[in-house]
């Protein structure tokens, strides 16, 4: 029965390779998560802006030859107990100019809550050129009961912004993360 | 195709232990023919079950307004219909056909891994039991569509999602084991002289399908695991609040999902490539181009996934890339259609039931393919996305494509499986009833879709009422036509019919026709020699 043994050996070889392929593909599925994040970070395709404050560039030239309209939209996550709006719905600005826009959030509940805002820029490519020197979205926002908070956001558009972009939208979603953050009571009480 | 010097295998049957009888035979069987039979009956049962869910959907949609069921139950029906038809009906049917036919086609005594074969079948009923039982949990079963997009399946689903995830894991394991078995069998157990380029197309298409399964089922397992941990263990793969991205879900899902649709059609191509030459009495036109076309379709299937997501706001560059790649798939598919038509050209054709289904496949699958090209064009997809046009498209490729080919295969090989000829009159009746009703069912969906009727809603605007009534009538006609199929197959299983010769089809080619009908329990203990 050497034939049969030979056959079994051949089979074992193929099976080992196939099982390895299965394991590799399972790992690949998970590897796609960081790959996707990195890809989006490099290309701006998913409209995320940087999560850390950008430096203002000394001697940045304001490109007065063109103006760009920046619109602001806000949304509260489903069930989040507050209202959230920008002070102004849209501004026009030159690339290179530093602007400040305030966002206002009102906590309607009698409890201390924790909020987290997430930005998104459309079109996605523009997210690479929208630089924030200060933003409430960089940190979790503690909201005391019935508090109305005015939250500043300062930003500029990189003068390298493609000239095809005349109008862009910066949108924020305000999530309620009270349940995820254990020490909300103490944080908000400060 | 190869000519064969085969010997009758009956003489060797005596070497084997006698098979156990009764339920034990089926529970413990490691015989590829028994397991094939189990798979085929299981998939037929699932086909009827998933079909009855579809009829619940069509019942509700017969008239506008809410009539019979609650919207949440409607959502469960669409979800279960999709999952059962994909993972319970079409895929197991193909695995069943592979089990029955591959060893006989390549001259092997059995599948390479018979015990794993048993296991990969027997975990399936449990997977579906788990999934179906979730419908009786508080809050009901999965209601987020078979695509289980996050956040529907994470933030907005019920606790039964855990059962959905586990049953998907089990189905995935079953598919992966089936695929490993097919690859090992085809690679290692071909009869002497049967080179790869002498294999029947069905073996080729299944080999390629098995590689697709190995590549993408683990990714599906990963995605459902992420859904599980997002929902129950506080991870944020797909939750924007926690730094994840819901669109990532769609990328991961369709990275699995698009190869998956080819998993459900490539074996069909193999079946049709066996049947058309047999009844046109001509060898298959362009055998090697068929092989290369199948391989290129499989390769391209990994580069088109985002055409399911054109409306998610992708950059223009990505839209164009995925559009062109999608268009490109039409080329190898066109090669196949061309080859089948050319095989029929000037053949001396006869129109027995398998051939009727095969010809209907070629015509109707092409219609589904063309509406697929329309959907692949990015700007028009913005109109068609998530409408009944999409439903029409994928039911043309899956029902009149995959399911019709499975029925063609059943009629074509049932004489070999049962030893009796099926009832040709009933078979033709089944075909014509199915052909007419399936078009009443799915063709008007193109129109309501173009007019803007969205999918996945239990209600619709009044102007769609007439066409929806027609669609529902077609649905019930098609559903009940399948009872004819059941009668035909049960009659064969009960050996009622004319005894079938070893080769009942004059123009049929291949090793499976060199063994007697019904095929003995053990075939090709001594490998045949293929010249």
Interface residues (C-beta under 8 A of the other chain):
Chain A: X7 X10 X11 X14 X15 X18 X19 X21 X22 X23 X25 X26 X28 X29 X30 X32 X33 X36 X37 X40 X43 X45 X46 X47 X77 X116 X118 X122 X123 X124 X125 X173 X175 X177 X180
Chain B: X112 X113 X176 X179 X180 X183 X184 X187 X188 X189 X214 X215 X216 X217 X218 X219 X220 X221 X222 X223 X226 X234 X237 X240 X241 X242 X245 X247 X248 X251 X252 X255 X313 X314 X315 X318
